[in-house]
Amino acid sequence: MNHRLRAALALALIIPGSALAAPGETARREIAGLIGALDGSSCRFQRNGSWHDAAEARAHLQRKYDYLLKKDKVDTAEQFIERAASQSSMSGKPYRIACPGQPEQTAAVWFGARLKALRQRTL
């Protein structure tokens, strides 16, 4: 096999993995909308047994999202919910959300409902 062909094959193996892992514009907009929905609410966010206000929760989820982006581990809003917004990476405990006048629920359920609402508004 000649040198050029080997180099082309090596690039073909490296580039697709990197190119496919980045979220597209729609996913970035949806993820920003999910983080913003929490930040703009009067809900509280529980992680590892401690309650946090919406602004603290937003900052925490943004850090997790930024980390996942650097590691090419999130390319959809569903992956963001599953990998960043549902449970603690350290303890594995599910995150919970409590909003005034609503029953407390898991963050996965809360963010799933917000994502559905976001998508219905953009149809």
Salt bridges, closest charged atoms under 4 A:
GLU25 OE1 - ARG28 NH2 3.01
GLU25 OE2 - ARG29 NH1 3.83
GLU30 OE2 - ARG119 NE 2.84
ASP39 OD2 - ARG58 NE 3.42
GLU56 OE1 - HIS52 ND1 3.52
GLU78 OE2 - ARG119 NH1 2.58
GLU104 OE2 - ARG96 NE 2.62
